[in-house]
Amino acid sequence: MAYQSKDLSVLAYANGFTLWHYTTVDTAAVVDTEDYFNDASHMLRVGDMIMANVDTDGTPAAGIFLVNANAAGVVDVADITAVGGTDTD
């Protein structure tokens, strides 16, 4: 699939920083590819964080992506930092 603008929303904004939420059926590896968020380049800034729910129709996972580059309409996010752990029950 691809980036869907309807699935990106602002959670908080302060001092030039935005905390976003994004949900998608795409895996974290797909979302992490350069260019995935290019259509949102006019909103995302370097240093913004995106709380994400990924692979929602498969093996759901959650984590945080850091926007580490945004130049000339090309956005790159760092690899996901996973949230949660193994559920042994």
Beta strands, then each sheet from edge to edge (+ up, - down):
strand 1: 8-14
strand 2: 17-23
strand 3: 49-54
strand 4: 61-71
strand 5: 74-77
strand 6: 81-82
sheet 1: 1+ 2- 3- 4+ 5-
sheet 2: 1+ 2- 3- 4+ 6-
end
